Amino acid sequence: MLDLVFLTEQVRITAKEAGTFIREERKKFDRNVVEKKHAHDYVSYVDKESERRIVTRLKELLPEAGFITEEESIARNEKADYCWIVDPLDGTTNFIHDNAPYCVSIALRGKTGLLIGVVYEITRDECFWTYKGSASYLNGTKIHVSSVSALDDAFIELGFPYNAEAYRPMAVHLVNTLYGNVGGLRLMGAAAVELCYVAAGRFEARIEAFLGPWDIAAGTLILENAGGKVSDFKGGNSFYSGAQVLASNGKLHADLLDIIGKL
């Protein structure tokens, strides 16, 4: 039986240490060292070194666990009984342009579901965390989703993924439907921590597709343990892949599914 309390504390330390490295590198960062993975999708030595440090530490914590990591610094092994799901720097484009937010995201998944979620937002020094059966926390304070139940009052985050042509019809549909009919819309560019912002009641919902599991694993558990809801665009649970992710405070979920379904 895993000691989730101990492991969560160690993962928090690991995420913060990686965040400290990223923060220091930002002070001297040169945009000329950026590599392009795909159109408008970037990576740098900072992402890669952050992942290397995180993986090294997590292997010490739980040697039997497999890994799913964004930068693939270690062979993917999601069939192990336990699996770490790591985004070493979510919001790379924000980081490159010295724009908040950007974060470290680490989750532990067992055979039956997510066990630990830790997201460390670097620019505000905010660590969101939870484990199976626990409440969700921001640093040392318990957090909960908002009580907003009317779309007219909802503050909603949208994500525009790099797969622009495939997602464009949905993006246009959401903007046309929601703009002027909700309390506000925002694009922030860091899915992992934005799920935590919904968990903390700063936003009521977030909508995006074409993400990876590393983008949403930790934030999903944090949001669910804070009273929120996550689904795919049809209300199902295929969202774990990141292909379609609707995250909300729960109270607006049905309304947003209805809007998405009208495309």
ChimeraX commands (.cxc) that place a marker at each C-alpha (Angstrom):
marker #1 position 0.00,0.00,0.00 radius 0.5
marker #1 position 1.43,3.37,-1.03 radius 0.5
marker #1 position 1.83,6.13,1.53 radius 0.5
marker #1 position 0.08,8.83,-0.50 radius 0.5
marker #1 position 0.62,11.52,2.12 radius 0.5
marker #1 position 4.38,10.99,2.08 radius 0.5
marker #1 position 4.56,10.65,-1.69 radius 0.5
marker #1 position 2.50,13.79,-2.25 radius 0.5
marker #1 position 4.78,15.79,0.00 radius 0.5
marker #1 position 7.83,14.54,-1.91 radius 0.5
marker #1 position 6.21,15.33,-5.26 radius 0.5
marker #1 position 5.45,18.84,-4.03 radius 0.5
marker #1 position 9.12,19.28,-3.15 radius 0.5
marker #1 position 10.13,17.91,-6.54 radius 0.5
marker #1 position 7.77,20.22,-8.43 radius 0.5
marker #1 position 8.96,23.26,-6.49 radius 0.5
marker #1 position 12.62,22.38,-7.07 radius 0.5
marker #1 position 11.97,22.10,-10.81 radius 0.5
marker #1 position 10.06,25.37,-10.64 radius 0.5
marker #1 position 12.98,27.10,-8.95 radius 0.5
marker #1 position 15.28,25.91,-11.74 radius 0.5
marker #1 position 12.85,27.20,-14.37 radius 0.5
marker #1 position 12.46,30.55,-12.59 radius 0.5
marker #1 position 16.22,31.08,-12.46 radius 0.5
marker #1 position 16.67,30.10,-16.10 radius 0.5
marker #1 position 13.97,32.58,-17.13 radius 0.5
marker #1 position 16.15,35.41,-15.82 radius 0.5
marker #1 position 18.83,34.66,-18.42 radius 0.5
marker #1 position 16.76,32.94,-21.09 radius 0.5
marker #1 position 17.67,33.48,-24.74 radius 0.5
marker #1 position 14.84,32.95,-27.24 radius 0.5
marker #1 position 17.40,31.94,-29.85 radius 0.5
marker #1 position 17.82,28.55,-28.15 radius 0.5
marker #1 position 14.17,27.62,-28.68 radius 0.5
marker #1 position 13.37,24.60,-30.87 radius 0.5
marker #1 position 10.15,24.14,-32.84 radius 0.5
marker #1 position 8.44,20.75,-32.36 radius 0.5
marker #1 position 5.52,21.53,-34.66 radius 0.5
marker #1 position 3.95,24.69,-36.04 radius 0.5
marker #1 position 3.88,27.24,-33.19 radius 0.5
marker #1 position 4.73,24.47,-30.67 radius 0.5
marker #1 position 8.05,25.10,-28.95 radius 0.5
marker #1 position 10.53,23.42,-26.61 radius 0.5
marker #1 position 13.79,24.54,-25.04 radius 0.5
marker #1 position 16.64,23.13,-22.99 radius 0.5
marker #1 position 14.69,24.34,-19.94 radius 0.5
marker #1 position 11.79,21.93,-20.61 radius 0.5
marker #1 position 14.23,19.07,-21.21 radius 0.5
marker #1 position 16.41,19.70,-18.18 radius 0.5
marker #1 position 13.38,20.21,-15.94 radius 0.5
marker #1 position 12.02,16.85,-17.09 radius 0.5
marker #1 position 15.36,15.12,-16.54 radius 0.5
marker #1 position 15.50,16.38,-12.96 radius 0.5
marker #1 position 11.91,15.43,-12.24 radius 0.5
marker #1 position 12.26,11.94,-13.71 radius 0.5
marker #1 position 15.46,11.30,-11.75 radius 0.5
marker #1 position 13.75,12.20,-8.49 radius 0.5
marker #1 position 10.54,10.27,-9.20 radius 0.5
marker #1 position 12.50,7.13,-10.10 radius 0.5
marker #1 position 14.08,7.30,-6.65 radius 0.5
marker #1 position 10.68,7.77,-5.00 radius 0.5
marker #1 position 8.92,4.88,-6.73 radius 0.5
marker #1 position 11.34,2.72,-8.76 radius 0.5
marker #1 position 8.64,0.36,-10.01 radius 0.5
marker #1 position 6.58,3.10,-11.66 radius 0.5
marker #1 position 6.43,3.78,-15.40 radius 0.5
marker #1 position 6.37,7.18,-17.05 radius 0.5
marker #1 position 4.43,9.25,-19.55 radius 0.5
marker #1 position 6.32,12.50,-20.13 radius 0.5
marker #1 position 5.84,15.28,-22.64 radius 0.5
marker #1 position 9.47,15.56,-23.74 radius 0.5
marker #1 position 9.99,11.77,-23.78 radius 0.5
marker #1 position 13.29,11.83,-21.90 radius 0.5
marker #1 position 12.44,8.33,-20.66 radius 0.5
marker #1 position 10.77,5.48,-22.51 radius 0.5
marker #1 position 6.99,5.55,-22.18 radius 0.5
marker #1 position 5.64,2.72,-20.02 radius 0.5
marker #1 position 2.00,3.19,-19.16 radius 0.5
marker #1 position 1.33,-0.50,-18.51 radius 0.5
marker #1 position 3.12,-0.51,-15.16 radius 0.5
marker #1 position 0.96,-0.78,-12.02 radius 0.5
marker #1 position 1.91,2.82,-11.26 radius 0.5
marker #1 position 2.71,5.52,-13.79 radius 0.5
marker #1 position 4.01,9.07,-13.39 radius 0.5
marker #1 position 2.49,11.56,-15.85 radius 0.5
marker #1 position 4.78,14.58,-16.16 radius 0.5
marker #1 position 4.71,17.94,-17.89 radius 0.5
marker #1 position 8.02,19.57,-16.94 radius 0.5
marker #1 position 6.96,23.00,-18.19 radius 0.5
marker #1 position 3.35,23.56,-19.19 radius 0.5
marker #1 position 2.92,26.93,-20.86 radius 0.5
marker #1 position 6.25,26.90,-22.72 radius 0.5
marker #1 position 5.16,29.63,-25.11 radius 0.5
marker #1 position 4.28,31.83,-22.11 radius 0.5
marker #1 position 7.67,31.05,-20.57 radius 0.5
marker #1 position 9.52,31.92,-23.79 radius 0.5
marker #1 position 7.77,35.29,-23.94 radius 0.5
marker #1 position 8.12,35.94,-20.19 radius 0.5
marker #1 position 4.37,35.84,-19.76 radius 0.5
marker #1 position 2.44,34.14,-16.94 radius 0.5
marker #1 position 1.29,31.52,-16.20 radius 0.5
marker #1 position 3.55,28.51,-16.63 radius 0.5
marker #1 position 3.92,25.53,-14.37 radius 0.5
marker #1 position 5.21,22.08,-13.51 radius 0.5
marker #1 position 2.61,19.31,-13.49 radius 0.5
marker #1 position 3.11,15.85,-11.94 radius 0.5
marker #1 position 0.50,13.13,-11.47 radius 0.5
marker #1 position 0.67,9.52,-10.30 radius 0.5
marker #1 position -1.78,7.06,-11.81 radius 0.5
marker #1 position -2.56,3.61,-10.48 radius 0.5
marker #1 position -4.38,0.74,-12.14 radius 0.5
marker #1 position -7.76,2.10,-11.10 radius 0.5
marker #1 position -7.25,5.83,-11.51 radius 0.5
marker #1 position -5.32,8.92,-10.50 radius 0.5
marker #1 position -3.68,8.86,-7.08 radius 0.5
marker #1 position -1.71,12.12,-6.78 radius 0.5
marker #1 position -1.88,15.50,-8.49 radius 0.5
marker #1 position 0.58,18.36,-7.99 radius 0.5
marker #1 position 0.77,21.53,-10.09 radius 0.5
marker #1 position 3.26,24.26,-9.24 radius 0.5
marker #1 position 2.63,27.64,-10.87 radius 0.5
marker #1 position 6.03,29.26,-10.97 radius 0.5
marker #1 position 5.39,32.96,-11.41 radius 0.5
marker #1 position 3.00,33.21,-8.42 radius 0.5
marker #1 position 4.73,30.57,-6.29 radius 0.5
marker #1 position 1.45,28.63,-6.00 radius 0.5
marker #1 position 1.42,24.89,-5.40 radius 0.5
marker #1 position -1.90,23.12,-5.99 radius 0.5
marker #1 position -2.06,19.57,-4.74 radius 0.5
marker #1 position -4.20,16.62,-3.72 radius 0.5
marker #1 position -4.21,12.84,-3.46 radius 0.5
marker #1 position -6.89,10.19,-3.70 radius 0.5
marker #1 position -9.42,10.63,-0.89 radius 0.5
marker #1 position -8.13,14.09,0.08 radius 0.5
marker #1 position -9.43,17.60,-0.34 radius 0.5
marker #1 position -7.52,19.85,-2.73 radius 0.5
marker #1 position -5.17,22.55,-1.53 radius 0.5
marker #1 position -3.42,25.70,-2.68 radius 0.5
marker #1 position -0.23,25.76,-0.68 radius 0.5
marker #1 position -1.74,25.07,2.78 radius 0.5
marker #1 position -5.30,26.28,2.19 radius 0.5
marker #1 position -8.19,24.05,1.17 radius 0.5
marker #1 position -9.81,25.08,-2.12 radius 0.5
marker #1 position -13.24,24.45,-3.65 radius 0.5
marker #1 position -14.94,25.26,-6.93 radius 0.5
marker #1 position -17.21,28.28,-7.19 radius 0.5
marker #1 position -20.96,28.23,-6.61 radius 0.5
marker #1 position -21.79,30.10,-9.83 radius 0.5
marker #1 position -24.64,28.34,-11.61 radius 0.5
marker #1 position -25.65,30.83,-14.31 radius 0.5
marker #1 position -23.75,31.16,-17.59 radius 0.5
marker #1 position -24.37,34.91,-17.52 radius 0.5
marker #1 position -22.09,35.12,-14.47 radius 0.5
marker #1 position -19.52,32.54,-15.57 radius 0.5
marker #1 position -15.86,33.41,-16.05 radius 0.5
marker #1 position -14.61,30.90,-18.62 radius 0.5
marker #1 position -11.17,29.97,-19.90 radius 0.5
marker #1 position -10.72,28.76,-23.47 radius 0.5
marker #1 position -7.72,26.97,-24.90 radius 0.5
marker #1 position -6.71,27.27,-28.54 radius 0.5
marker #1 position -4.52,24.22,-29.32 radius 0.5
marker #1 position -1.68,24.04,-31.85 radius 0.5
marker #1 position -3.84,21.87,-34.12 radius 0.5
marker #1 position -5.48,25.03,-35.40 radius 0.5
marker #1 position -7.19,23.83,-38.55 radius 0.5
marker #1 position -8.88,20.88,-36.87 radius 0.5
marker #1 position -10.03,22.92,-33.87 radius 0.5
marker #1 position -10.93,26.15,-35.66 radius 0.5
marker #1 position -14.65,25.31,-36.13 radius 0.5
marker #1 position -15.05,24.61,-32.40 radius 0.5
marker #1 position -13.04,27.68,-31.42 radius 0.5
marker #1 position -15.18,29.93,-33.61 radius 0.5
marker #1 position -18.37,28.27,-32.35 radius 0.5
marker #1 position -17.41,28.78,-28.70 radius 0.5
marker #1 position -16.39,32.40,-29.16 radius 0.5
marker #1 position -19.50,33.22,-31.16 radius 0.5
marker #1 position -21.76,31.53,-28.61 radius 0.5
marker #1 position -20.11,32.60,-25.37 radius 0.5
marker #1 position -18.69,36.05,-26.12 radius 0.5
marker #1 position -21.10,38.62,-24.71 radius 0.5
marker #1 position -23.24,35.95,-23.09 radius 0.5
marker #1 position -21.01,34.98,-20.16 radius 0.5
marker #1 position -19.27,36.94,-17.47 radius 0.5
marker #1 position -15.96,36.87,-19.32 radius 0.5
marker #1 position -13.64,34.83,-21.54 radius 0.5
marker #1 position -9.89,34.41,-21.20 radius 0.5
marker #1 position -7.03,32.67,-23.04 radius 0.5
marker #1 position -4.13,31.93,-20.71 radius 0.5
marker #1 position -2.07,29.20,-22.39 radius 0.5
marker #1 position -1.29,26.70,-19.61 radius 0.5
marker #1 position -3.93,23.99,-19.30 radius 0.5
marker #1 position -2.53,22.27,-16.22 radius 0.5
marker #1 position -2.70,25.28,-13.94 radius 0.5
marker #1 position -5.91,26.57,-15.49 radius 0.5
marker #1 position -7.69,23.43,-14.30 radius 0.5
marker #1 position -6.44,24.37,-10.85 radius 0.5
marker #1 position -7.83,27.88,-11.26 radius 0.5
marker #1 position -11.25,26.31,-11.84 radius 0.5
marker #1 position -10.67,24.16,-8.75 radius 0.5
marker #1 position -9.90,27.29,-6.71 radius 0.5
marker #1 position -13.01,29.12,-7.91 radius 0.5
marker #1 position -11.15,31.70,-9.98 radius 0.5
marker #1 position -12.93,30.49,-13.10 radius 0.5
marker #1 position -16.06,28.43,-13.65 radius 0.5
marker #1 position -14.91,26.35,-16.63 radius 0.5
marker #1 position -12.19,25.60,-19.16 radius 0.5
marker #1 position -12.61,24.12,-22.66 radius 0.5
marker #1 position -9.96,22.76,-25.05 radius 0.5
marker #1 position -9.05,19.79,-27.26 radius 0.5
marker #1 position -5.92,18.21,-28.74 radius 0.5
marker #1 position -4.07,18.20,-25.43 radius 0.5
marker #1 position -1.87,15.44,-24.02 radius 0.5
marker #1 position -2.42,13.40,-20.83 radius 0.5
marker #1 position 0.47,15.29,-19.19 radius 0.5
marker #1 position -1.45,18.55,-19.66 radius 0.5
marker #1 position -4.49,17.47,-17.68 radius 0.5
marker #1 position -3.76,14.50,-15.37 radius 0.5
marker #1 position -2.72,16.36,-12.21 radius 0.5
marker #1 position -5.18,19.20,-12.70 radius 0.5
marker #1 position -8.03,16.76,-13.26 radius 0.5
marker #1 position -7.60,15.14,-9.85 radius 0.5
marker #1 position -7.17,18.52,-8.16 radius 0.5
marker #1 position -10.36,19.81,-9.78 radius 0.5
marker #1 position -12.42,16.71,-9.03 radius 0.5
marker #1 position -11.30,16.66,-5.39 radius 0.5
marker #1 position -12.30,20.33,-5.17 radius 0.5
marker #1 position -15.85,19.49,-6.22 radius 0.5
marker #1 position -15.55,20.03,-9.97 radius 0.5
marker #1 position -16.26,17.88,-13.00 radius 0.5
marker #1 position -14.25,16.86,-16.06 radius 0.5
marker #1 position -15.49,15.12,-19.20 radius 0.5
marker #1 position -14.98,14.87,-22.92 radius 0.5
marker #1 position -17.21,16.91,-25.22 radius 0.5
marker #1 position -19.98,14.31,-25.05 radius 0.5
marker #1 position -19.93,13.98,-21.28 radius 0.5
marker #1 position -17.87,10.78,-21.27 radius 0.5
marker #1 position -14.57,9.87,-19.67 radius 0.5
marker #1 position -12.30,9.70,-22.72 radius 0.5
marker #1 position -10.86,13.04,-21.56 radius 0.5
marker #1 position -7.95,11.26,-19.82 radius 0.5
marker #1 position -6.14,11.22,-23.17 radius 0.5
marker #1 position -6.46,15.01,-23.43 radius 0.5
marker #1 position -8.21,14.75,-26.80 radius 0.5
marker #1 position -11.29,16.66,-25.58 radius 0.5
marker #1 position -11.47,18.33,-22.18 radius 0.5
marker #1 position -14.39,20.19,-20.66 radius 0.5
marker #1 position -13.66,21.10,-17.04 radius 0.5
marker #1 position -16.12,22.98,-14.86 radius 0.5
marker #1 position -17.38,23.68,-11.38 radius 0.5
marker #1 position -20.01,21.03,-12.11 radius 0.5
marker #1 position -22.94,23.41,-11.95 radius 0.5
marker #1 position -22.44,24.63,-15.52 radius 0.5
marker #1 position -21.34,21.36,-17.05 radius 0.5
marker #1 position -24.64,20.38,-18.67 radius 0.5
marker #1 position -25.13,23.85,-20.16 radius 0.5
marker #1 position -21.63,23.81,-21.66 radius 0.5
marker #1 position -22.07,20.31,-23.05 radius 0.5
marker #1 position -25.24,21.52,-24.72 radius 0.5
marker #1 position -23.40,24.46,-26.30 radius 0.5
marker #1 position -20.52,22.26,-27.49 radius 0.5
marker #1 position -22.97,19.76,-28.93 radius 0.5
marker #1 position -24.62,22.40,-31.12 radius 0.5
marker #1 position -21.60,22.76,-33.41 radius 0.5
marker link #1:1,2 radius 0.2
marker link #1:2,3 radius 0.2
marker link #1:3,4 radius 0.2
marker link #1:4,5 radius 0.2
marker link #1:5,6 radius 0.2
marker link #1:6,7 radius 0.2
marker link #1:7,8 radius 0.2
marker link #1:8,9 radius 0.2
marker link #1:9,10 radius 0.2
marker link #1:10,11 radius 0.2
marker link #1:11,12 radius 0.2
marker link #1:12,13 radius 0.2
marker link #1:13,14 radius 0.2
marker link #1:14,15 radius 0.2
marker link #1:15,16 radius 0.2
marker link #1:16,17 radius 0.2
marker link #1:17,18 radius 0.2
marker link #1:18,19 radius 0.2
marker link #1:19,20 radius 0.2
marker link #1:20,21 radius 0.2
marker link #1:21,22 radius 0.2
marker link #1:22,23 radius 0.2
marker link #1:23,24 radius 0.2
marker link #1:24,25 radius 0.2
marker link #1:25,26 radius 0.2
marker link #1:26,27 radius 0.2
marker link #1:27,28 radius 0.2
marker link #1:28,29 radius 0.2
marker link #1:29,30 radius 0.2
marker link #1:30,31 radius 0.2
marker link #1:31,32 radius 0.2
marker link #1:32,33 radius 0.2
marker link #1:33,34 radius 0.2
marker link #1:34,35 radius 0.2
marker link #1:35,36 radius 0.2
marker link #1:36,37 radius 0.2
marker link #1:37,38 radius 0.2
marker link #1:38,39 radius 0.2
marker link #1:39,40 radius 0.2
marker link #1:40,41 radius 0.2
marker link #1:41,42 radius 0.2
marker link #1:42,43 radius 0.2
marker link #1:43,44 radius 0.2
marker link #1:44,45 radius 0.2
marker link #1:45,46 radius 0.2
marker link #1:46,47 radius 0.2
marker link #1:47,48 radius 0.2
marker link #1:48,49 radius 0.2
marker link #1:49,50 radius 0.2
marker link #1:50,51 radius 0.2
marker link #1:51,52 radius 0.2
marker link #1:52,53 radius 0.2
marker link #1:53,54 radius 0.2
marker link #1:54,55 radius 0.2
marker link #1:55,56 radius 0.2
marker link #1:56,57 radius 0.2
marker link #1:57,58 radius 0.2
marker link #1:58,59 radius 0.2
marker link #1:59,60 radius 0.2
marker link #1:60,61 radius 0.2
marker link #1:61,62 radius 0.2
marker link #1:62,63 radius 0.2
marker link #1:63,64 radius 0.2
marker link #1:64,65 radius 0.2
marker link #1:65,66 radius 0.2
marker link #1:66,67 radius 0.2
marker link #1:67,68 radius 0.2
marker link #1:68,69 radius 0.2
marker link #1:69,70 radius 0.2
marker link #1:70,71 radius 0.2
marker link #1:71,72 radius 0.2
marker link #1:72,73 radius 0.2
marker link #1:73,74 radius 0.2
marker link #1:74,75 radius 0.2
marker link #1:75,76 radius 0.2
marker link #1:76,77 radius 0.2
marker link #1:77,78 radius 0.2
marker link #1:78,79 radius 0.2
marker link #1:79,80 radius 0.2
marker link #1:80,81 radius 0.2
marker link #1:81,82 radius 0.2
marker link #1:82,83 radius 0.2
marker link #1:83,84 radius 0.2
marker link #1:84,85 radius 0.2
marker link #1:85,86 radius 0.2
marker link #1:86,87 radius 0.2
marker link #1:87,88 radius 0.2
marker link #1:88,89 radius 0.2
marker link #1:89,90 radius 0.2
marker link #1:90,91 radius 0.2
marker link #1:91,92 radius 0.2
marker link #1:92,93 radius 0.2
marker link #1:93,94 radius 0.2
marker link #1:94,95 radius 0.2
marker link #1:95,96 radius 0.2
marker link #1:96,97 radius 0.2
marker link #1:97,98 radius 0.2
marker link #1:98,99 radius 0.2
marker link #1:99,100 radius 0.2
marker link #1:100,101 radius 0.2
marker link #1:101,102 radius 0.2
marker link #1:102,103 radius 0.2
marker link #1:103,104 radius 0.2
marker link #1:104,105 radius 0.2
marker link #1:105,106 radius 0.2
marker link #1:106,107 radius 0.2
marker link #1:107,108 radius 0.2
marker link #1:108,109 radius 0.2
marker link #1:109,110 radius 0.2
marker link #1:110,111 radius 0.2
marker link #1:111,112 radius 0.2
marker link #1:112,113 radius 0.2
marker link #1:113,114 radius 0.2
marker link #1:114,115 radius 0.2
marker link #1:115,116 radius 0.2
marker link #1:116,117 radius 0.2
marker link #1:117,118 radius 0.2
marker link #1:118,119 radius 0.2
marker link #1:119,120 radius 0.2
marker link #1:120,121 radius 0.2
marker link #1:121,122 radius 0.2
marker link #1:122,123 radius 0.2
marker link #1:123,124 radius 0.2
marker link #1:124,125 radius 0.2
marker link #1:125,126 radius 0.2
marker link #1:126,127 radius 0.2
marker link #1:127,128 radius 0.2
marker link #1:128,129 radius 0.2
marker link #1:129,130 radius 0.2
marker link #1:130,131 radius 0.2
marker link #1:131,132 radius 0.2
marker link #1:132,133 radius 0.2
marker link #1:133,134 radius 0.2
marker link #1:134,135 radius 0.2
marker link #1:135,136 radius 0.2
marker link #1:136,137 radius 0.2
marker link #1:137,138 radius 0.2
marker link #1:138,139 radius 0.2
marker link #1:139,140 radius 0.2
marker link #1:140,141 radius 0.2
marker link #1:141,142 radius 0.2
marker link #1:142,143 radius 0.2
marker link #1:143,144 radius 0.2
marker link #1:144,145 radius 0.2
marker link #1:145,146 radius 0.2
marker link #1:146,147 radius 0.2
marker link #1:147,148 radius 0.2
marker link #1:148,149 radius 0.2
marker link #1:149,150 radius 0.2
marker link #1:150,151 radius 0.2
marker link #1:151,152 radius 0.2
marker link #1:152,153 radius 0.2
marker link #1:153,154 radius 0.2
marker link #1:154,155 radius 0.2
marker link #1:155,156 radius 0.2
marker link #1:156,157 radius 0.2
marker link #1:157,158 radius 0.2
marker link #1:158,159 radius 0.2
marker link #1:159,160 radius 0.2
marker link #1:160,161 radius 0.2
marker link #1:161,162 radius 0.2
marker link #1:162,163 radius 0.2
marker link #1:163,164 radius 0.2
marker link #1:164,165 radius 0.2
marker link #1:165,166 radius 0.2
marker link #1:166,167 radius 0.2
marker link #1:167,168 radius 0.2
marker link #1:168,169 radius 0.2
marker link #1:169,170 radius 0.2
marker link #1:170,171 radius 0.2
marker link #1:171,172 radius 0.2
marker link #1:172,173 radius 0.2
marker link #1:173,174 radius 0.2
marker link #1:174,175 radius 0.2
marker link #1:175,176 radius 0.2
marker link #1:176,177 radius 0.2
marker link #1:177,178 radius 0.2
marker link #1:178,179 radius 0.2
marker link #1:179,180 radius 0.2
marker link #1:180,181 radius 0.2
marker link #1:181,182 radius 0.2
marker link #1:182,183 radius 0.2
marker link #1:183,184 radius 0.2
marker link #1:184,185 radius 0.2
marker link #1:185,186 radius 0.2
marker link #1:186,187 radius 0.2
marker link #1:187,188 radius 0.2
marker link #1:188,189 radius 0.2
marker link #1:189,190 radius 0.2
marker link #1:190,191 radius 0.2
marker link #1:191,192 radius 0.2
marker link #1:192,193 radius 0.2
marker link #1:193,194 radius 0.2
marker link #1:194,195 radius 0.2
marker link #1:195,196 radius 0.2
marker link #1:196,197 radius 0.2
marker link #1:197,198 radius 0.2
marker link #1:198,199 radius 0.2
marker link #1:199,200 radius 0.2
marker link #1:200,201 radius 0.2
marker link #1:201,202 radius 0.2
marker link #1:202,203 radius 0.2
marker link #1:203,204 radius 0.2
marker link #1:204,205 radius 0.2
marker link #1:205,206 radius 0.2
marker link #1:206,207 radius 0.2
marker link #1:207,208 radius 0.2
marker link #1:208,209 radius 0.2
marker link #1:209,210 radius 0.2
marker link #1:210,211 radius 0.2
marker link #1:211,212 radius 0.2
marker link #1:212,213 radius 0.2
marker link #1:213,214 radius 0.2
marker link #1:214,215 radius 0.2
marker link #1:215,216 radius 0.2
marker link #1:216,217 radius 0.2
marker link #1:217,218 radius 0.2
marker link #1:218,219 radius 0.2
marker link #1:219,220 radius 0.2
marker link #1:220,221 radius 0.2
marker link #1:221,222 radius 0.2
marker link #1:222,223 radius 0.2
marker link #1:223,224 radius 0.2
marker link #1:224,225 radius 0.2
marker link #1:225,226 radius 0.2
marker link #1:226,227 radius 0.2
marker link #1:227,228 radius 0.2
marker link #1:228,229 radius 0.2
marker link #1:229,230 radius 0.2
marker link #1:230,231 radius 0.2
marker link #1:231,232 radius 0.2
marker link #1:232,233 radius 0.2
marker link #1:233,234 radius 0.2
marker link #1:234,235 radius 0.2
marker link #1:235,236 radius 0.2
marker link #1:236,237 radius 0.2
marker link #1:237,238 radius 0.2
marker link #1:238,239 radius 0.2
marker link #1:239,240 radius 0.2
marker link #1:240,241 radius 0.2
marker link #1:241,242 radius 0.2
marker link #1:242,243 radius 0.2
marker link #1:243,244 radius 0.2
marker link #1:244,245 radius 0.2
marker link #1:245,246 radius 0.2
marker link #1:246,247 radius 0.2
marker link #1:247,248 radius 0.2
marker link #1:248,249 radius 0.2
marker link #1:249,250 radius 0.2
marker link #1:250,251 radius 0.2
marker link #1:251,252 radius 0.2
marker link #1:252,253 radius 0.2
marker link #1:253,254 radius 0.2
marker link #1:254,255 radius 0.2
marker link #1:255,256 radius 0.2
marker link #1:256,257 radius 0.2
marker link #1:257,258 radius 0.2
marker link #1:258,259 radius 0.2
marker link #1:259,260 radius 0.2
marker link #1:260,261 radius 0.2
marker link #1:261,262 radius 0.2
marker link #1:262,263 radius 0.2
view
